C-alpha cells in the first residue's frame, strides 16, 4: 500500500490535468468525514459533543514523537513531494533497525507527527502574472479559461495529495486551517473573502462551481470547516497565524464555532496582537516555560523571524522549501533544525 501510495502521490505532484469529478468528490467527502469524526485522545470534543479545534499531544498517555512543521504550501505540489522524499537526520528519527528514514517512511511507521499550518490553495506572488491573466478571463465571464485552469491543476493536485495523506495516516499527518481554507470565499464565522491582487477567492470558487459543480464545492468546504485550528506538543504550539489574543484552552477547544478564535488564529496581521499571547497560550496548553510557538501566514525572508520576544517564530518563506524539525530531546536551534528540502 505504501509504495503504491507514494507512487500515486508522485503522479499527482507531476500531473498536468485536473482531477476527475468523481475522484475529487469522493476524496474530499471521505476526508471531511474522517475529520468530522476525529474525536479521540488528542482531539477532544467541544461543547455539545461538536468538533474540537485543538490537537493536544501533551498528555503523558500519548506517545511522544518528534514533530515536522510544514509552512504555507500555496499550491506547490512539488514542495510537498520534496518533503515526503526528504531524508531525515539520523539523530531526529530512525527505523527500528537504525536506518535513516524519509519523511514519508517516518509517517508510515508512525515515528513522527507532521503538522501543516494551512494555506493549501492559491499560488499567490509565485503565480501573480497568471492570476492577472485569470482575472481578465473572469471579468470576461470565462470562469474555466486556460489561466485559471493552469492554476487549479496545481492547487487541486496539492489538495488531493494532502487529503490522500490524511486518509492514509490520520494519526500522524495533520492539517491546520489557514485563512485560504475558504473555498466558498465567504464572509463570516471568522472567514473573510480573499482578494490580494486578482480576486483570487472568487475566481477559484467560480471555477469549482462551473467545472465540477456545487457538490464538489460543498465537500471541499466541509473538509475546510472540519480542520483543527491549533496543535500543542510538549515542546511547542502551532497555528496558522500569530494568535491575536490569549485564548484559554476551552476557548481553543470550542474554537471552530467561535469566529473570534477562527480569525484570531488565521488572519492576524503583524504587530497588532495583545502582548505576550504566545507565552501565555504556551503555558495554558503545555505548561512548558521553554516552549515555543510556530506559525506561518505572513511572508518572511530567510529561514524564520522571531516575534513576541522570541516566543513566536514565523516560518513562511514563499520563495524557499523549508520545513522545521522539532526534536523531543533538545531545544530548537534555527540554524540546525530548519531544513531546505528543495531538489
ABEGO torsion letter per residue (X at the ends): XAAAAAAAAAAAAABABBBBAAAAAAAAAAAAAAAAABBBAABBBBBGGBBBABBBAABAABBBBBBBBBBBAGGBAAAAAAAAABBBBAAABBBAAGBBBBAAAAAAAGABBBBBAEGABEAEAAAAAAAAAAAAAAAAGBAABAAAAAAAAAAAAAAAAAAAAAAABAAABBBBBBAABBAAGBBEGGBBBBBAAAGAAAAAAAAAAAAAEAAAAAAAAAAAAABBABBBBAABBBBABBBABBBBAAAAAAAAABAAAAAAAAABBBGABBBGAAAAAAAAAAGBAABBBBBBGBBBBEABBBBGGGABBBABBAABBBBBBBBAABBBBAAAABBBABX
